[in-house]
């Protein structure tokens, strides 16, 4: 079942974000919904399994867990 039929809104646009590690790592987030997103970052293979991210335009940080990794792209779900 696709996201539209499940009632999940997903944004395909890119937003700037900062991963809360080592003083902050800049990245972009796409395919953003209330439950998941895709992070584009230079060294995604160096990210820990769980971390916090601050997404542009949002008032609070989100706690993430990695679902998958492919080169510079990392799929996360929000816990």
mmCIF file as gemmi writes it, N, C-alpha and C atoms, coordinates in Angstrom:
data_model
loop_
_atom_site.group_PDB
_atom_site.id
_atom_site.type_symbol
_atom_site.label_atom_id
_atom_site.label_alt_id
_atom_site.label_comp_id
_atom_site.label_asym_id
_atom_site.label_entity_id
_atom_site.label_seq_id
_atom_site.pdbx_PDB_ins_code
_atom_site.Cartn_x
_atom_site.Cartn_y
_atom_site.Cartn_z
_atom_site.occupancy
_atom_site.B_iso_or_equiv
_atom_site.pdbx_formal_charge
_atom_site.auth_seq_id
_atom_site.auth_asym_id
_atom_site.pdbx_PDB_model_num
ATOM 1 N N . UNK Axp A 1 ? 0.84 -1.169 0 1 0 ? 1 A 1
ATOM 2 C CA . UNK Axp A 1 ? 0 0 0 1 0 ? 1 A 1
ATOM 3 C C . UNK Axp A 1 ? 0.893 1.243 0 1 0 ? 1 A 1
ATOM 4 N N . UNK Axp A 2 ? 0.586 2.204 -0.865 1 0 ? 2 A 1
ATOM 5 C CA . UNK Axp A 2 ? 1.423 3.397 -0.932 1 0 ? 2 A 1
ATOM 6 C C . UNK Axp A 2 ? 1.054 4.384 0.177 1 0 ? 2 A 1
ATOM 7 N N . UNK Axp A 3 ? 1.912 5.393 0.358 1 0 ? 3 A 1
ATOM 8 C CA . UNK Axp A 3 ? 1.737 6.353 1.451 1 0 ? 3 A 1
ATOM 9 C C . UNK Axp A 3 ? 0.442 7.141 1.343 1 0 ? 3 A 1
ATOM 10 N N . UNK Axp A 4 ? 0.013 7.487 0.119 1 0 ? 4 A 1
ATOM 11 C CA . UNK Axp A 4 ? -1.21 8.268 -0.049 1 0 ? 4 A 1
ATOM 12 C C . UNK Axp A 4 ? -2.413 7.496 0.474 1 0 ? 4 A 1
ATOM 13 N N . UNK Axp A 5 ? -2.463 6.214 0.218 1 0 ? 5 A 1
ATOM 14 C CA . UNK Axp A 5 ? -3.594 5.416 0.683 1 0 ? 5 A 1
ATOM 15 C C . UNK Axp A 5 ? -3.543 5.159 2.182 1 0 ? 5 A 1
ATOM 16 N N . UNK Axp A 6 ? -2.365 5.224 2.774 1 0 ? 6 A 1
ATOM 17 C CA . UNK Axp A 6 ? -2.246 5.059 4.221 1 0 ? 6 A 1
ATOM 18 C C . UNK Axp A 6 ? -2.481 6.367 4.954 1 0 ? 6 A 1
ATOM 19 N N . UNK Axp A 7 ? -2.627 7.467 4.219 1 0 ? 7 A 1
ATOM 20 C CA . UNK Axp A 7 ? -2.865 8.759 4.848 1 0 ? 7 A 1
ATOM 21 C C . UNK Axp A 7 ? -1.606 9.429 5.356 1 0 ? 7 A 1
ATOM 22 N N . UNK Axp A 8 ? -0.441 9.029 4.852 1 0 ? 8 A 1
ATOM 23 C CA . UNK Axp A 8 ? 0.828 9.618 5.266 1 0 ? 8 A 1
ATOM 24 C C . UNK Axp A 8 ? 1.241 10.659 4.24 1 0 ? 8 A 1
ATOM 25 N N . UNK Axp A 9 ? 1.437 11.892 4.701 1 0 ? 9 A 1
ATOM 26 C CA . UNK Axp A 9 ? 1.917 12.953 3.807 1 0 ? 9 A 1
ATOM 27 C C . UNK Axp A 9 ? 3.425 12.905 3.757 1 0 ? 9 A 1
ATOM 28 N N . UNK Axp A 10 ? 3.966 13.004 2.55 1 0 ? 10 A 1
ATOM 29 C CA . UNK Axp A 10 ? 5.411 12.942 2.36 1 0 ? 10 A 1
ATOM 30 C C . UNK Axp A 10 ? 5.839 14.113 1.488 1 0 ? 10 A 1
ATOM 31 N N . UNK Axp A 11 ? 6.888 14.799 1.893 1 0 ? 11 A 1
ATOM 32 C CA . UNK Axp A 11 ? 7.421 15.928 1.141 1 0 ? 11 A 1
ATOM 33 C C . UNK Axp A 11 ? 8.625 15.475 0.323 1 0 ? 11 A 1
ATOM 34 N N . UNK Axp A 12 ? 8.596 15.72 -0.993 1 0 ? 12 A 1
ATOM 35 C CA . UNK Axp A 12 ? 9.721 15.315 -1.83 1 0 ? 12 A 1
ATOM 36 C C . UNK Axp A 12 ? 10.756 16.427 -1.978 1 0 ? 12 A 1
ATOM 37 N N . UNK Axp A 13 ? 10.451 17.613 -1.486 1 0 ? 13 A 1
ATOM 38 C CA . UNK Axp A 13 ? 11.411 18.704 -1.575 1 0 ? 13 A 1
ATOM 39 C C . UNK Axp A 13 ? 12.527 18.511 -0.558 1 0 ? 13 A 1
ATOM 40 N N . UNK Axp A 14 ? 13.645 19.144 -0.822 1 0 ? 14 A 1
ATOM 41 C CA . UNK Axp A 14 ? 14.8 19.047 0.068 1 0 ? 14 A 1
ATOM 42 C C . UNK Axp A 14 ? 14.748 20.166 1.103 1 0 ? 14 A 1
ATOM 43 N N . UNK Axp A 15 ? 15.083 19.83 2.347 1 0 ? 15 A 1
ATOM 44 C CA . UNK Axp A 15 ? 15.212 20.805 3.42 1 0 ? 15 A 1
ATOM 45 C C . UNK Axp A 15 ? 16.616 20.697 3.991 1 0 ? 15 A 1
ATOM 46 N N . UNK Axp A 16 ? 17.157 21.824 4.406 1 0 ? 16 A 1
ATOM 47 C CA . UNK Axp A 16 ? 18.457 21.808 5.076 1 0 ? 16 A 1
ATOM 48 C C . UNK Axp A 16 ? 18.264 21.288 6.494 1 0 ? 16 A 1
ATOM 49 N N . UNK Axp A 17 ? 19.275 20.577 6.979 1 0 ? 17 A 1
ATOM 50 C CA . UNK Axp A 17 ? 19.203 20.028 8.329 1 0 ? 17 A 1
ATOM 51 C C . UNK Axp A 17 ? 20.609 19.933 8.902 1 0 ? 17 A 1
ATOM 52 N N . UNK Axp A 18 ? 20.673 19.671 10.202 1 0 ? 18 A 1
ATOM 53 C CA . UNK Axp A 18 ? 21.954 19.517 10.883 1 0 ? 18 A 1
ATOM 54 C C . UNK Axp A 18 ? 21.842 18.319 11.81 1 0 ? 18 A 1
ATOM 55 N N . UNK Axp A 19 ? 22.75 17.355 11.597 1 0 ? 19 A 1
ATOM 56 C CA . UNK Axp A 19 ? 22.828 16.172 12.445 1 0 ? 19 A 1
ATOM 57 C C . UNK Axp A 19 ? 23.609 16.553 13.695 1 0 ? 19 A 1
ATOM 58 N N . UNK Axp A 20 ? 23.082 16.201 14.839 1 0 ? 20 A 1
ATOM 59 C CA . UNK Axp A 20 ? 23.657 16.611 16.12 1 0 ? 20 A 1
ATOM 60 C C . UNK Axp A 20 ? 24.792 15.664 16.54 1 0 ? 20 A 1
ATOM 61 N N . UNK Axp A 21 ? 25.919 15.746 15.82 1 0 ? 21 A 1
ATOM 62 C CA . UNK Axp A 21 ? 27.124 14.955 16.106 1 0 ? 21 A 1
ATOM 63 C C . UNK Axp A 21 ? 28.348 15.82 15.869 1 0 ? 21 A 1
ATOM 64 N N . UNK Axp A 22 ? 29.357 15.67 16.67 1 0 ? 22 A 1
ATOM 65 C CA . UNK Axp A 22 ? 30.643 16.34 16.455 1 0 ? 22 A 1
ATOM 66 C C . UNK Axp A 22 ? 30.5 17.815 16.103 1 0 ? 22 A 1
ATOM 67 N N . UNK Axp A 23 ? 29.682 18.531 16.824 1 0 ? 23 A 1
ATOM 68 C CA . UNK Axp A 23 ? 29.505 19.952 16.563 1 0 ? 23 A 1
ATOM 69 C C . UNK Axp A 23 ? 28.529 20.254 15.449 1 0 ? 23 A 1
ATOM 70 N N . UNK Axp A 24 ? 27.914 19.269 14.876 1 0 ? 24 A 1
ATOM 71 C CA . UNK Axp A 24 ? 26.902 19.457 13.837 1 0 ? 24 A 1
ATOM 72 C C . UNK Axp A 24 ? 27.415 19.108 12.458 1 0 ? 24 A 1
ATOM 73 N N . UNK Axp A 25 ? 26.686 18.267 11.763 1 0 ? 25 A 1
ATOM 74 C CA . UNK Axp A 25 ? 27.015 17.858 10.397 1 0 ? 25 A 1
ATOM 75 C C . UNK Axp A 25 ? 25.884 18.322 9.493 1 0 ? 25 A 1
ATOM 76 N N . UNK Axp A 26 ? 26.195 19.181 8.53 1 0 ? 26 A 1
ATOM 77 C CA . UNK Axp A 26 ? 25.188 19.677 7.605 1 0 ? 26 A 1
ATOM 78 C C . UNK Axp A 26 ? 24.719 18.588 6.659 1 0 ? 26 A 1
ATOM 79 N N . UNK Axp A 27 ? 23.425 18.601 6.319 1 0 ? 27 A 1
ATOM 80 C CA . UNK Axp A 27 ? 22.872 17.618 5.39 1 0 ? 27 A 1
ATOM 81 C C . UNK Axp A 27 ? 21.592 18.168 4.784 1 0 ? 27 A 1
ATOM 82 N N . UNK Axp A 28 ? 20.994 17.396 3.885 1 0 ? 28 A 1
ATOM 83 C CA . UNK Axp A 28 ? 19.687 17.694 3.323 1 0 ? 28 A 1
ATOM 84 C C . UNK Axp A 28 ? 18.76 16.537 3.639 1 0 ? 28 A 1
ATOM 85 N N . UNK Axp A 29 ? 17.473 16.84 3.805 1 0 ? 29 A 1
ATOM 86 C CA . UNK Axp A 29 ? 16.474 15.811 4.065 1 0 ? 29 A 1
ATOM 87 C C . UNK Axp A 29 ? 15.42 15.893 2.979 1 0 ? 29 A 1
ATOM 88 N N . UNK Axp A 30 ? 15.019 14.737 2.443 1 0 ? 30 A 1
ATOM 89 C CA . UNK Axp A 30 ? 13.938 14.677 1.461 1 0 ? 30 A 1
ATOM 90 C C . UNK Axp A 30 ? 12.996 13.538 1.844 1 0 ? 30 A 1
ATOM 91 N N . UNK Axp A 31 ? 11.935 13.377 1.069 1 0 ? 31 A 1
ATOM 92 C CA . UNK Axp A 31 ? 10.939 12.325 1.32 1 0 ? 31 A 1
ATOM 93 C C . UNK Axp A 31 ? 10.522 12.33 2.79 1 0 ? 31 A 1
ATOM 94 N N . UNK Axp A 32 ? 10.315 13.509 3.314 1 0 ? 32 A 1
ATOM 95 C CA . UNK Axp A 32 ? 10.06 13.71 4.738 1 0 ? 32 A 1
ATOM 96 C C . UNK Axp A 32 ? 8.585 13.494 5.06 1 0 ? 32 A 1
ATOM 97 N N . UNK Axp A 33 ? 8.321 12.679 6.063 1 0 ? 33 A 1
ATOM 98 C CA . UNK Axp A 33 ? 6.974 12.497 6.596 1 0 ? 33 A 1
ATOM 99 C C . UNK Axp A 33 ? 7.066 12.559 8.112 1 0 ? 33 A 1
ATOM 100 N N . UNK Axp A 34 ? 5.965 12.302 8.792 1 0 ? 34 A 1
ATOM 101 C CA . UNK Axp A 34 ? 5.979 12.297 10.252 1 0 ? 34 A 1
ATOM 102 C C . UNK Axp A 34 ? 6.784 11.135 10.806 1 0 ? 34 A 1
ATOM 103 N N . UNK Axp A 35 ? 6.974 10.085 10.011 1 0 ? 35 A 1
ATOM 104 C CA . UNK Axp A 35 ? 7.598 8.864 10.511 1 0 ? 35 A 1
ATOM 105 C C . UNK Axp A 35 ? 8.944 8.529 9.907 1 0 ? 35 A 1
ATOM 106 N N . UNK Axp A 36 ? 9.305 9.166 8.754 1 0 ? 36 A 1
ATOM 107 C CA . UNK Axp A 36 ? 10.552 8.779 8.086 1 0 ? 36 A 1
ATOM 108 C C . UNK Axp A 36 ? 11.081 9.898 7.208 1 0 ? 36 A 1
ATOM 109 N N . UNK Axp A 37 ? 12.29 9.695 6.674 1 0 ? 37 A 1
ATOM 110 C CA . UNK Axp A 37 ? 12.89 10.638 5.75 1 0 ? 37 A 1
ATOM 111 C C . UNK Axp A 37 ? 14.152 10.053 5.139 1 0 ? 37 A 1
ATOM 112 N N . UNK Axp A 38 ? 14.693 10.754 4.135 1 0 ? 38 A 1
ATOM 113 C CA . UNK Axp A 38 ? 15.948 10.362 3.507 1 0 ? 38 A 1
ATOM 114 C C . UNK Axp A 38 ? 16.945 11.491 3.71 1 0 ? 38 A 1
ATOM 115 N N . UNK Axp A 39 ? 18.099 11.154 4.258 1 0 ? 39 A 1
ATOM 116 C CA . UNK Axp A 39 ? 19.154 12.131 4.519 1 0 ? 39 A 1
ATOM 117 C C . UNK Axp A 39 ? 20.231 11.99 3.458 1 0 ? 39 A 1
ATOM 118 N N . UNK Axp A 40 ? 20.675 13.125 2.923 1 0 ? 40 A 1
ATOM 119 C CA . UNK Axp A 40 ? 21.794 13.144 1.983 1 0 ? 40 A 1
ATOM 120 C C . UNK Axp A 40 ? 22.944 13.854 2.678 1 0 ? 40 A 1
ATOM 121 N N . UNK Axp A 41 ? 24.044 13.112 2.871 1 0 ? 41 A 1
ATOM 122 C CA . UNK Axp A 41 ? 25.198 13.643 3.595 1 0 ? 41 A 1
ATOM 123 C C . UNK Axp A 41 ? 26.46 13.048 2.983 1 0 ? 41 A 1
ATOM 124 N N . UNK Axp A 42 ? 27.558 13.77 3.019 1 0 ? 42 A 1
ATOM 125 C CA . UNK Axp A 42 ? 28.801 13.32 2.391 1 0 ? 42 A 1
ATOM 126 C C . UNK Axp A 42 ? 29.275 11.963 2.892 1 0 ? 42 A 1
ATOM 127 N N . UNK Axp A 43 ? 29.272 11.75 4.189 1 0 ? 43 A 1
ATOM 128 C CA . UNK Axp A 43 ? 29.837 10.521 4.755 1 0 ? 43 A 1
ATOM 129 C C . UNK Axp A 43 ? 28.784 9.735 5.517 1 0 ? 43 A 1
ATOM 130 N N . UNK Axp A 44 ? 27.746 9.273 4.843 1 0 ? 44 A 1
ATOM 131 C CA . UNK Axp A 44 ? 26.649 8.602 5.543 1 0 ? 44 A 1
ATOM 132 C C . UNK Axp A 44 ? 27.081 7.3 6.207 1 0 ? 44 A 1
ATOM 133 N N . UNK Axp A 45 ? 28.138 6.679 5.698 1 0 ? 45 A 1
ATOM 134 C CA . UNK Axp A 45 ? 28.581 5.424 6.291 1 0 ? 45 A 1
ATOM 135 C C . UNK Axp A 45 ? 29.193 5.62 7.669 1 0 ? 45 A 1
ATOM 136 N N . UNK Axp A 46 ? 29.534 6.87 8.017 1 0 ? 46 A 1
ATOM 137 C CA . UNK Axp A 46 ? 30.105 7.159 9.33 1 0 ? 46 A 1
ATOM 138 C C . UNK Axp A 46 ? 29.054 7.522 10.375 1 0 ? 46 A 1
ATOM 139 N N . UNK Axp A 47 ? 27.782 7.568 9.993 1 0 ? 47 A 1
ATOM 140 C CA . UNK Axp A 47 ? 26.74 7.916 10.951 1 0 ? 47 A 1
ATOM 141 C C . UNK Axp A 47 ? 26.466 6.748 11.889 1 0 ? 47 A 1
ATOM 142 N N . UNK Axp A 48 ? 26.203 7.038 13.167 1 0 ? 48 A 1
ATOM 143 C CA . UNK Axp A 48 ? 25.834 5.958 14.089 1 0 ? 48 A 1
ATOM 144 C C . UNK Axp A 48 ? 24.418 5.456 13.779 1 0 ? 48 A 1
ATOM 145 N N . UNK Axp A 49 ? 24.023 4.38 14.384 1 0 ? 49 A 1
ATOM 146 C CA . UNK Axp A 49 ? 22.703 3.788 14.148 1 0 ? 49 A 1
ATOM 147 C C . UNK Axp A 49 ? 21.577 4.731 14.58 1 0 ? 49 A 1
ATOM 148 N N . UNK Axp A 50 ? 21.781 5.491 15.646 1 0 ? 50 A 1
ATOM 149 C CA . UNK Axp A 50 ? 20.784 6.425 16.151 1 0 ? 50 A 1
ATOM 150 C C . UNK Axp A 50 ? 21.429 7.781 16.428 1 0 ? 50 A 1
ATOM 151 N N . UNK Axp A 51 ? 20.674 8.859 16.152 1 0 ? 51 A 1
ATOM 152 C CA . UNK Axp A 51 ? 21.178 10.212 16.369 1 0 ? 51 A 1
ATOM 153 C C . UNK Axp A 51 ? 20.022 11.193 16.34 1 0 ? 51 A 1
ATOM 154 N N . UNK Axp A 52 ? 20.291 12.444 16.708 1 0 ? 52 A 1
ATOM 155 C CA . UNK Axp A 52 ? 19.289 13.507 16.639 1 0 ? 52 A 1
ATOM 156 C C . UNK Axp A 52 ? 19.566 14.38 15.42 1 0 ? 52 A 1
ATOM 157 N N . UNK Axp A 53 ? 18.491 14.92 14.835 1 0 ? 53 A 1
ATOM 158 C CA . UNK Axp A 53 ? 18.624 15.804 13.686 1 0 ? 53 A 1
ATOM 159 C C . UNK Axp A 53 ? 17.721 17.021 13.894 1 0 ? 53 A 1
ATOM 160 N N . UNK Axp A 54 ? 18.225 18.172 13.477 1 0 ? 54 A 1
ATOM 161 C CA . UNK Axp A 54 ? 17.461 19.411 13.545 1 0 ? 54 A 1
ATOM 162 C C . UNK Axp A 54 ? 17.139 19.826 12.115 1 0 ? 54 A 1
ATOM 163 N N . UNK Axp A 55 ? 15.865 19.859 11.76 1 0 ? 55 A 1
ATOM 164 C CA . UNK Axp A 55 ? 15.427 20.135 10.397 1 0 ? 55 A 1
ATOM 165 C C . UNK Axp A 55 ? 14.956 21.581 10.302 1 0 ? 55 A 1
ATOM 166 N N . UNK Axp A 56 ? 15.412 22.266 9.258 1 0 ? 56 A 1
ATOM 167 C CA . UNK Axp A 56 ? 15.075 23.665 9.031 1 0 ? 56 A 1
ATOM 168 C C . UNK Axp A 56 ? 13.557 23.871 9.079 1 0 ? 56 A 1
ATOM 169 N N . UNK Axp A 57 ? 13.138 24.884 9.838 1 0 ? 57 A 1
ATOM 170 C CA . UNK Axp A 57 ? 11.725 25.224 9.916 1 0 ? 57 A 1
ATOM 171 C C . UNK Axp A 57 ? 10.949 24.458 10.977 1 0 ? 57 A 1
ATOM 172 N N . UNK Axp A 58 ? 11.602 23.548 11.679 1 0 ? 58 A 1
ATOM 173 C CA . UNK Axp A 58 ? 10.942 22.801 12.743 1 0 ? 58 A 1
ATOM 174 C C . UNK Axp A 58 ? 11.456 23.29 14.093 1 0 ? 58 A 1
ATOM 175 N N . UNK Axp A 59 ? 10.591 23.318 15.076 1 0 ? 59 A 1
ATOM 176 C CA . UNK Axp A 59 ? 10.951 23.893 16.373 1 0 ? 59 A 1
ATOM 177 C C . UNK Axp A 59 ? 11.678 22.918 17.301 1 0 ? 59 A 1
ATOM 178 N N . UNK Axp A 60 ? 11.663 21.639 16.979 1 0 ? 60 A 1
ATOM 179 C CA . UNK Axp A 60 ? 12.323 20.663 17.852 1 0 ? 60 A 1
ATOM 180 C C . UNK Axp A 60 ? 13.192 19.704 17.041 1 0 ? 60 A 1
ATOM 181 N N . UNK Axp A 61 ? 14.157 19.117 17.728 1 0 ? 61 A 1
ATOM 182 C CA . UNK Axp A 61 ? 14.99 18.09 17.093 1 0 ? 61 A 1
ATOM 183 C C . UNK Axp A 61 ? 14.206 16.789 17.035 1 0 ? 61 A 1
ATOM 184 N N . UNK Axp A 62 ? 14.559 15.943 16.06 1 0 ? 62 A 1
ATOM 185 C CA . UNK Axp A 62 ? 13.95 14.613 15.954 1 0 ? 62 A 1
ATOM 186 C C . UNK Axp A 62 ? 15.016 13.564 16.238 1 0 ? 62 A 1
ATOM 187 N N . UNK Axp A 63 ? 14.62 12.507 16.908 1 0 ? 63 A 1
ATOM 188 C CA . UNK Axp A 63 ? 15.514 11.383 17.173 1 0 ? 63 A 1
ATOM 189 C C . UNK Axp A 63 ? 15.328 10.368 16.053 1 0 ? 63 A 1
ATOM 190 N N . UNK Axp A 64 ? 16.426 9.958 15.402 1 0 ? 64 A 1
ATOM 191 C CA . UNK Axp A 64 ? 16.385 9.09 14.225 1 0 ? 64 A 1
ATOM 192 C C . UNK Axp A 64 ? 17.043 7.746 14.482 1 0 ? 64 A 1
ATOM 193 N N . UNK Axp A 65 ? 16.601 6.752 13.737 1 0 ? 65 A 1
ATOM 194 C CA . UNK Axp A 65 ? 17.276 5.462 13.672 1 0 ? 65 A 1
ATOM 195 C C . UNK Axp A 65 ? 17.425 5.123 12.19 1 0 ? 65 A 1
ATOM 196 N N . UNK Axp A 66 ? 18.571 4.585 11.815 1 0 ? 66 A 1
ATOM 197 C CA . UNK Axp A 66 ? 18.844 4.286 10.404 1 0 ? 66 A 1
ATOM 198 C C . UNK Axp A 66 ? 18.099 3.034 9.965 1 0 ? 66 A 1
ATOM 199 N N . UNK Axp A 67 ? 17.443 3.141 8.815 1 0 ? 67 A 1
ATOM 200 C CA . UNK Axp A 67 ? 16.731 2.013 8.211 1 0 ? 67 A 1
ATOM 201 C C . UNK Axp A 67 ? 17.571 1.374 7.1 1 0 ? 67 A 1
ATOM 202 N N . UNK Axp A 68 ? 18.278 2.201 6.308 1 0 ? 68 A 1
ATOM 203 C CA . UNK Axp A 68 ? 19.122 1.711 5.218 1 0 ? 68 A 1
ATOM 204 C C . UNK Axp A 68 ? 20.171 2.767 4.87 1 0 ? 68 A 1
ATOM 205 N N . UNK Axp A 69 ? 21.23 2.347 4.153 1 0 ? 69 A 1
ATOM 206 C CA . UNK Axp A 69 ? 22.304 3.251 3.692 1 0 ? 69 A 1
ATOM 207 C C . UNK Axp A 69 ? 22.678 2.899 2.259 1 0 ? 69 A 1
ATOM 208 N N . UNK Axp A 70 ? 22.863 3.912 1.434 1 0 ? 70 A 1
ATOM 209 C CA . UNK Axp A 70 ? 23.34 3.75 0.067 1 0 ? 70 A 1
ATOM 210 C C . UNK Axp A 70 ? 24.192 4.965 -0.297 1 0 ? 70 A 1
ATOM 211 N N . UNK Axp A 71 ? 25.488 4.773 -0.331 1 0 ? 71 A 1
ATOM 212 C CA . UNK Axp A 71 ? 26.449 5.844 -0.643 1 0 ? 71 A 1
ATOM 213 C C . UNK Axp A 71 ? 26.16 7.07 0.197 1 0 ? 71 A 1
ATOM 214 N N . UNK Axp A 72 ? 25.733 8.18 -0.428 1 0 ? 72 A 1
ATOM 215 C CA . UNK Axp A 72 ? 25.503 9.434 0.305 1 0 ? 72 A 1
ATOM 216 C C . UNK Axp A 72 ? 24.095 9.525 0.892 1 0 ? 72 A 1
ATOM 217 N N . UNK Axp A 73 ? 23.231 8.571 0.577 1 0 ? 73 A 1
ATOM 218 C CA . UNK Axp A 73 ? 21.838 8.617 1.036 1 0 ? 73 A 1
ATOM 219 C C . UNK Axp A 73 ? 21.609 7.632 2.179 1 0 ? 73 A 1
ATOM 220 N N . UNK Axp A 74 ? 20.861 8.067 3.168 1 0 ? 74 A 1
ATOM 221 C CA . UNK Axp A 74 ? 20.544 7.235 4.325 1 0 ? 74 A 1
ATOM 222 C C . UNK Axp A 74 ? 19.066 7.378 4.653 1 0 ? 74 A 1
ATOM 223 N N . UNK Axp A 75 ? 18.36 6.277 4.698 1 0 ? 75 A 1
ATOM 224 C CA . UNK Axp A 75 ? 16.962 6.298 5.09 1 0 ? 75 A 1
ATOM 225 C C . UNK Axp A 75 ? 16.864 6.195 6.604 1 0 ? 75 A 1
ATOM 226 N N . UNK Axp A 76 ? 16.017 7.04 7.183 1 0 ? 76 A 1
ATOM 227 C CA . UNK Axp A 76 ? 15.835 7.017 8.635 1 0 ? 76 A 1
ATOM 228 C C . UNK Axp A 76 ? 14.345 6.964 8.964 1 0 ? 76 A 1
ATOM 229 N N . UNK Axp A 77 ? 14.065 6.458 10.142 1 0 ? 77 A 1
ATOM 230 C CA . UNK Axp A 77 ? 12.718 6.583 10.687 1 0 ? 77 A 1
ATOM 231 C C . UNK Axp A 77 ? 12.852 7.313 12.011 1 0 ? 77 A 1
ATOM 232 N N . UNK Axp A 78 ? 11.797 8.035 12.377 1 0 ? 78 A 1
ATOM 233 C CA . UNK Axp A 78 ? 11.823 8.857 13.58 1 0 ? 78 A 1
ATOM 234 C C . UNK Axp A 78 ? 11.222 8.089 14.741 1 0 ? 78 A 1
ATOM 235 N N . UNK Axp A 79 ? 11.967 8.043 15.838 1 0 ? 79 A 1
ATOM 236 C CA . UNK Axp A 79 ? 11.52 7.291 17.024 1 0 ? 79 A 1
ATOM 237 C C . UNK Axp A 79 ? 11.199 8.216 18.171 1 0 ? 79 A 1
